[in-house]
Amino acid sequence: MERNIKLVLAYEGTNYYGWQRQAGLITVQQVLEESIGKVTQEIIHVIGSGRTDTGVHAKGQVANFKTKSAIEGRNLLSGINSIVPRDIVVKEALDIDEVFHARLHAKSKVYLYRICNQRIRSVFERNYSWLVAAPLDIAKMEAAALFFKGMHDFTSFCAAHNDAPDHVRTVIDISVRRAEDGFIEIEVEADGFLRYMVRNIVGTLVDVGAGKYLPADIVKIMEAKDRRRAGVKAPAHGLFLEEVKY
């Protein structure tokens, strides 16, 4: 009898060329499939909720795979975690309905971006935040963020070359805040994301905070449907996939 297993996992993306398998490169999907295969003694294909790029981290990535193994979920969990590298951990392994599909059934995703807004770099956060030395006006960034909420064409905020059939997405919520550790955190929830969409939004909000754009300029940039009109692309290492909602 074939089972469908849902996984919730976290990983540090520093040492990986993103989530998706790529010939000749080490990716999270490849490492996970090979590790599960050693436990179940099968060839495993893992379906992720979506791709994360090189250097992007995840706290709550969701995936699923099919198996004929009779190993219980808790033993699968411990078995996989005994094999994967220390920068990957499976937090949950649960039997789920056979029709569940981690990508197709996702209703929304939440991403978090961390900015180290100080002159001196942080030794311990160098792989987990973007160092921006220039002072940033958070109030202006908050005002600009509001223009991203709702359904919009995000052509100006995605990769210039991508295979998405359309660029319309709905941002359910977006916030800009200063965390207790002094870092600036930008959190975005949407029904789907285009490649580099979050990083381009963050880069543009940073430009607003630095005074390059006014908050209301977001509307003009969005209407232009031109990637060149938006701000810089924020580095990958400050980005975390926080949660996938179903």
TIZATOR-519164 format. One record per residue (C-alpha): residue in one letter; chain; z, y, x. Coordinates in nm, 2 decimals. Example, Ala and Ser with C-alpha at 12.3 -4.5 7.8 and 13.67 -1.06 7.14 Angstrom:
BEGIN
NODE / A / A / 0.78 / -0.45 / 1.23
NODE / S / A / 0.71 / -0.11 / 1.37
//
This chain:
BEGIN
NODE / M / A / 0.00 / 0.00 / 0.00
NODE / E / A / -0.10 / 0.34 / 0.14
NODE / R / A / 0.16 / 0.61 / 0.14
NODE / N / A / 0.12 / 0.99 / 0.16
NODE / I / A / 0.37 / 1.15 / 0.39
NODE / K / A / 0.45 / 1.52 / 0.38
NODE / L / A / 0.58 / 1.68 / 0.71
NODE / V / A / 0.75 / 2.02 / 0.77
NODE / L / A / 0.74 / 2.11 / 1.13
NODE / A / A / 0.81 / 2.38 / 1.38
NODE / Y / A / 0.64 / 2.44 / 1.72
NODE / E / A / 0.62 / 2.69 / 2.00
NODE / G / A / 0.25 / 2.77 / 2.04
NODE / T / A / 0.27 / 2.89 / 2.40
NODE / N / A / 0.13 / 2.57 / 2.56
NODE / Y / A / -0.13 / 2.48 / 2.29
NODE / Y / A / -0.48 / 2.59 / 2.20
NODE / G / A / -0.38 / 2.64 / 1.84
NODE / W / A / -0.33 / 2.38 / 1.57
NODE / Q / A / -0.68 / 2.23 / 1.52
NODE / R / A / -0.81 / 1.95 / 1.74
NODE / Q / A / -1.06 / 2.08 / 2.00
NODE / A / A / -1.25 / 1.86 / 2.25
NODE / G / A / -1.09 / 1.88 / 2.59
NODE / L / A / -0.80 / 2.10 / 2.49
NODE / I / A / -0.44 / 2.03 / 2.40
NODE / T / A / -0.36 / 2.12 / 2.04
NODE / V / A / -0.07 / 2.07 / 1.81
NODE / Q / A / -0.27 / 1.85 / 1.57
NODE / Q / A / -0.38 / 1.62 / 1.85
NODE / V / A / -0.03 / 1.58 / 1.99
NODE / L / A / 0.11 / 1.51 / 1.65
NODE / E / A / -0.16 / 1.26 / 1.55
NODE / E / A / -0.12 / 1.07 / 1.87
NODE / S / A / 0.26 / 1.07 / 1.84
NODE / I / A / 0.26 / 0.94 / 1.48
NODE / G / A / 0.00 / 0.68 / 1.57
NODE / K / A / 0.24 / 0.54 / 1.84
NODE / V / A / 0.51 / 0.50 / 1.57
NODE / T / A / 0.29 / 0.35 / 1.29
NODE / Q / A / 0.05 / 0.17 / 1.52
NODE / E / A / -0.25 / 0.33 / 1.33
NODE / I / A / -0.52 / 0.59 / 1.39
NODE / I / A / -0.37 / 0.89 / 1.21
NODE / H / A / -0.54 / 1.20 / 1.07
NODE / V / A / -0.30 / 1.48 / 1.00
NODE / I / A / -0.40 / 1.76 / 0.75
NODE / G / A / -0.24 / 2.09 / 0.82
NODE / S / A / -0.18 / 2.37 / 0.57
NODE / G / A / -0.40 / 2.59 / 0.79
NODE / R / A / -0.49 / 2.67 / 1.14
NODE / T / A / -0.28 / 2.87 / 1.38
NODE / D / A / -0.45 / 3.02 / 1.68
NODE / T / A / -0.37 / 2.98 / 2.05
NODE / G / A / -0.02 / 3.10 / 2.13
NODE / V / A / 0.09 / 3.14 / 1.76
NODE / H / A / 0.42 / 2.97 / 1.67
NODE / A / A / 0.54 / 2.80 / 1.35
NODE / K / A / 0.88 / 2.77 / 1.19
NODE / G / A / 0.75 / 2.60 / 0.87
NODE / Q / A / 0.41 / 2.45 / 0.91
NODE / V / A / 0.33 / 2.19 / 0.65
NODE / A / A / 0.11 / 1.88 / 0.70
NODE / N / A / 0.04 / 1.55 / 0.54
NODE / F / A / -0.10 / 1.21 / 0.65
NODE / K / A / -0.18 / 0.87 / 0.50
NODE / T / A / -0.02 / 0.55 / 0.64
NODE / K / A / 0.01 / 0.19 / 0.55
NODE / S / A / 0.33 / 0.16 / 0.75
NODE / A / A / 0.65 / 0.06 / 0.57
NODE / I / A / 0.87 / 0.27 / 0.80
NODE / E / A / 1.12 / 0.48 / 0.60
NODE / G / A / 1.09 / 0.86 / 0.61
NODE / R / A / 1.41 / 0.91 / 0.81
NODE / N / A / 1.30 / 0.65 / 1.06
NODE / L / A / 0.95 / 0.81 / 1.08
NODE / L / A / 1.12 / 1.14 / 1.14
NODE / S / A / 1.34 / 1.02 / 1.43
NODE / G / A / 1.05 / 0.81 / 1.57
NODE / I / A / 0.80 / 1.10 / 1.58
NODE / N / A / 1.06 / 1.34 / 1.73
NODE / S / A / 1.14 / 1.09 / 2.00
NODE / I / A / 0.78 / 1.11 / 2.12
NODE / V / A / 0.65 / 1.46 / 2.06
NODE / P / A / 0.71 / 1.72 / 2.34
NODE / R / A / 1.02 / 1.94 / 2.31
NODE / D / A / 0.82 / 2.24 / 2.19
NODE / I / A / 0.73 / 2.05 / 1.87
NODE / V / A / 0.98 / 1.92 / 1.61
NODE / V / A / 0.94 / 1.76 / 1.27
NODE / K / A / 1.20 / 1.89 / 1.04
NODE / E / A / 1.12 / 1.68 / 0.73
NODE / A / A / 0.92 / 1.36 / 0.66
NODE / L / A / 0.90 / 1.27 / 0.29
NODE / D / A / 0.70 / 1.04 / 0.08
NODE / I / A / 0.50 / 1.25 / -0.17
NODE / D / A / 0.24 / 1.20 / -0.45
NODE / E / A / -0.08 / 1.05 / -0.32
NODE / V / A / -0.29 / 1.35 / -0.43
NODE / F / A / -0.09 / 1.60 / -0.23
NODE / H / A / -0.30 / 1.80 / 0.02
NODE / A / A / -0.12 / 2.03 / 0.25
NODE / R / A / -0.41 / 2.28 / 0.27
NODE / L / A / -0.57 / 2.27 / -0.08
NODE / H / A / -0.24 / 2.28 / -0.27
NODE / A / A / -0.08 / 2.57 / -0.08
NODE / K / A / -0.02 / 2.86 / -0.31
NODE / S / A / 0.08 / 3.11 / -0.04
NODE / K / A / 0.19 / 3.15 / 0.32
NODE / V / A / 0.44 / 3.38 / 0.48
NODE / Y / A / 0.38 / 3.51 / 0.84
NODE / L / A / 0.63 / 3.70 / 1.05
NODE / Y / A / 0.54 / 3.93 / 1.34
NODE / R / A / 0.79 / 4.06 / 1.59
NODE / I / A / 0.75 / 4.37 / 1.80
NODE / C / A / 0.97 / 4.46 / 2.10
NODE / N / A / 0.97 / 4.84 / 2.07
NODE / Q / A / 1.13 / 4.95 / 2.39
NODE / R / A / 1.03 / 5.08 / 2.73
NODE / I / A / 1.17 / 4.78 / 2.93
NODE / R / A / 1.03 / 4.44 / 2.85
NODE / S / A / 1.25 / 4.15 / 2.74
NODE / V / A / 1.26 / 3.86 / 2.98
NODE / F / A / 1.37 / 3.62 / 2.71
NODE / E / A / 1.14 / 3.74 / 2.43
NODE / R / A / 0.82 / 3.76 / 2.64
NODE / N / A / 0.66 / 3.46 / 2.46
NODE / Y / A / 0.78 / 3.56 / 2.11
NODE / S / A / 0.71 / 3.93 / 2.06
NODE / W / A / 0.47 / 4.21 / 2.14
NODE / L / A / 0.60 / 4.48 / 2.38
NODE / V / A / 0.51 / 4.82 / 2.25
NODE / A / A / 0.67 / 5.09 / 2.47
NODE / A / A / 0.55 / 5.39 / 2.27
NODE / P / A / 0.80 / 5.51 / 2.00
NODE / L / A / 0.70 / 5.39 / 1.65
NODE / D / A / 0.77 / 5.57 / 1.32
NODE / I / A / 0.89 / 5.29 / 1.10
NODE / A / A / 0.89 / 5.51 / 0.78
NODE / K / A / 0.51 / 5.57 / 0.83
NODE / M / A / 0.45 / 5.20 / 0.90
NODE / E / A / 0.64 / 5.11 / 0.58
NODE / A / A / 0.43 / 5.36 / 0.38
NODE / A / A / 0.10 / 5.23 / 0.53
NODE / A / A / 0.20 / 4.87 / 0.45
NODE / L / A / 0.21 / 4.94 / 0.08
NODE / F / A / -0.17 / 4.99 / 0.08
NODE / F / A / -0.22 / 4.63 / 0.18
NODE / K / A / -0.05 / 4.49 / -0.13
NODE / G / A / -0.27 / 4.34 / -0.40
NODE / M / A / -0.62 / 4.20 / -0.40
NODE / H / A / -0.85 / 4.36 / -0.15
NODE / D / A / -1.16 / 4.29 / 0.07
NODE / F / A / -1.01 / 4.24 / 0.42
NODE / T / A / -1.34 / 4.25 / 0.61
NODE / S / A / -1.20 / 4.54 / 0.82
NODE / F / A / -0.90 / 4.32 / 0.91
NODE / C / A / -1.05 / 3.99 / 1.00
NODE / A / A / -1.25 / 3.84 / 1.29
NODE / A / A / -1.59 / 3.99 / 1.32
NODE / H / A / -1.74 / 3.64 / 1.32
NODE / N / A / -1.58 / 3.39 / 1.09
NODE / D / A / -1.70 / 3.12 / 0.85
NODE / A / A / -1.51 / 3.23 / 0.54
NODE / P / A / -1.74 / 3.26 / 0.23
NODE / D / A / -1.57 / 3.58 / 0.12
NODE / H / A / -1.31 / 3.82 / 0.26
NODE / V / A / -1.11 / 3.89 / -0.06
NODE / R / A / -0.74 / 3.79 / -0.04
NODE / T / A / -0.43 / 3.89 / -0.23
NODE / V / A / -0.13 / 4.02 / -0.03
NODE / I / A / 0.17 / 3.93 / -0.25
NODE / D / A / 0.43 / 4.11 / -0.04
NODE / I / A / 0.45 / 4.29 / 0.29
NODE / S / A / 0.75 / 4.45 / 0.46
NODE / V / A / 0.83 / 4.64 / 0.78
NODE / R / A / 1.19 / 4.65 / 0.90
NODE / R / A / 1.41 / 4.69 / 1.20
NODE / A / A / 1.60 / 4.37 / 1.27
NODE / E / A / 1.96 / 4.35 / 1.39
NODE / D / A / 1.84 / 4.28 / 1.74
NODE / G / A / 1.65 / 4.61 / 1.73
NODE / F / A / 1.30 / 4.44 / 1.71
NODE / I / A / 1.06 / 4.56 / 1.45
NODE / E / A / 0.96 / 4.27 / 1.21
NODE / I / A / 0.65 / 4.27 / 0.99
NODE / E / A / 0.64 / 4.00 / 0.72
NODE / V / A / 0.33 / 3.93 / 0.52
NODE / E / A / 0.29 / 3.68 / 0.23
NODE / A / A / -0.06 / 3.62 / 0.09
NODE / D / A / -0.25 / 3.36 / -0.11
NODE / G / A / -0.46 / 3.30 / 0.20
NODE / F / A / -0.54 / 3.45 / 0.54
NODE / L / A / -0.86 / 3.52 / 0.72
NODE / R / A / -0.88 / 3.46 / 1.10
NODE / Y / A / -0.68 / 3.73 / 1.28
NODE / M / A / -0.60 / 3.90 / 0.95
NODE / V / A / -0.23 / 3.93 / 1.02
NODE / R / A / -0.27 / 4.03 / 1.38
NODE / N / A / -0.52 / 4.30 / 1.28
NODE / I / A / -0.30 / 4.43 / 1.01
NODE / V / A / -0.01 / 4.45 / 1.25
NODE / G / A / -0.21 / 4.62 / 1.52
NODE / T / A / -0.32 / 4.88 / 1.26
NODE / L / A / 0.03 / 4.94 / 1.14
NODE / V / A / 0.14 / 4.99 / 1.50
NODE / D / A / -0.13 / 5.25 / 1.54
NODE / V / A / 0.00 / 5.42 / 1.23
NODE / G / A / 0.35 / 5.42 / 1.37
NODE / A / A / 0.22 / 5.57 / 1.70
NODE / G / A / 0.04 / 5.85 / 1.51
NODE / K / A / -0.32 / 5.74 / 1.56
NODE / Y / A / -0.37 / 5.70 / 1.18
NODE / L / A / -0.20 / 5.84 / 0.87
NODE / P / A / -0.06 / 5.59 / 0.62
NODE / A / A / -0.33 / 5.68 / 0.36
NODE / D / A / -0.60 / 5.61 / 0.62
NODE / I / A / -0.56 / 5.24 / 0.54
NODE / V / A / -0.75 / 5.29 / 0.22
NODE / K / A / -1.05 / 5.44 / 0.41
NODE / I / A / -1.04 / 5.16 / 0.67
NODE / M / A / -1.04 / 4.90 / 0.40
NODE / E / A / -1.32 / 5.05 / 0.20
NODE / A / A / -1.53 / 5.07 / 0.52
NODE / K / A / -1.55 / 4.69 / 0.55
NODE / D / A / -1.59 / 4.74 / 0.92
NODE / R / A / -1.37 / 4.57 / 1.18
NODE / R / A / -1.43 / 4.86 / 1.42
NODE / R / A / -1.25 / 5.10 / 1.20
NODE / A / A / -0.91 / 4.92 / 1.21
NODE / G / A / -0.66 / 4.91 / 1.49
NODE / V / A / -0.62 / 4.68 / 1.78
NODE / K / A / -0.56 / 4.31 / 1.74
NODE / A / A / -0.19 / 4.23 / 1.81
NODE / P / A / -0.13 / 3.95 / 2.06
NODE / A / A / -0.08 / 3.60 / 1.93
NODE / H / A / 0.26 / 3.54 / 2.09
NODE / G / A / 0.44 / 3.76 / 1.85
NODE / L / A / 0.32 / 3.58 / 1.54
NODE / F / A / 0.51 / 3.30 / 1.35
NODE / L / A / 0.41 / 3.10 / 1.05
NODE / E / A / 0.73 / 3.12 / 0.86
NODE / E / A / 0.67 / 2.92 / 0.54
NODE / V / A / 0.41 / 2.76 / 0.32
NODE / K / A / 0.47 / 2.77 / -0.05
NODE / Y / A / 0.35 / 2.52 / -0.31
//
